[in-house]
Amino acid sequence: MPALSTGSDAETLFATHGAWLLGSLRQQYGADLAEDLLQDTYLKVLRQQRPAEILKPKAFLLQVARNLFLSRYRRDRRREELDAWQSPLFSQAAAQDASLLLQDIVLSLPQPLREVFLLSRFGGMTNQEISHHLGIRLKTVEWRMTKALAQCAAQLRD
């Protein structure tokens, strides 16, 4: 058989060897996955930008399909690992850890900074309301809030 060039001859390649490739893929990966791999292989060969001489078309098609299978397998495995990290139990534990860390950081603030921070972030008060509530100047509230946020950020970085 003469060597084929990919791209324009993809249809010929699959007309000649597609049934064989599908059978091989079914044996190795099962019927459902074989159909998907066949289609993905066809698209991959069709999209090749530089035509290449194919001396052994069956080996070429099988290798493209295997590479696609390995890529899919790795992607699915990474997705499963990511899903395990994002499981409800892990998310709940991570949220509890983050909450405890935040609580420790806020409690470690000096009392004047902590008071302003808590009234602002958890009390929902504006700087003006905090100023009236504590009987301090607005600029003092702003300065304390800036310092509190800077200290919290520094502790989170550590």
Summary of the structure (lengths in Angstrom):
residues: 158
radius of gyration: 31.3
end to end distance: 67.1
largest distance: 93.3
contacts: 389
relative contact order: 0.08
helix: 79%
strand: 3%
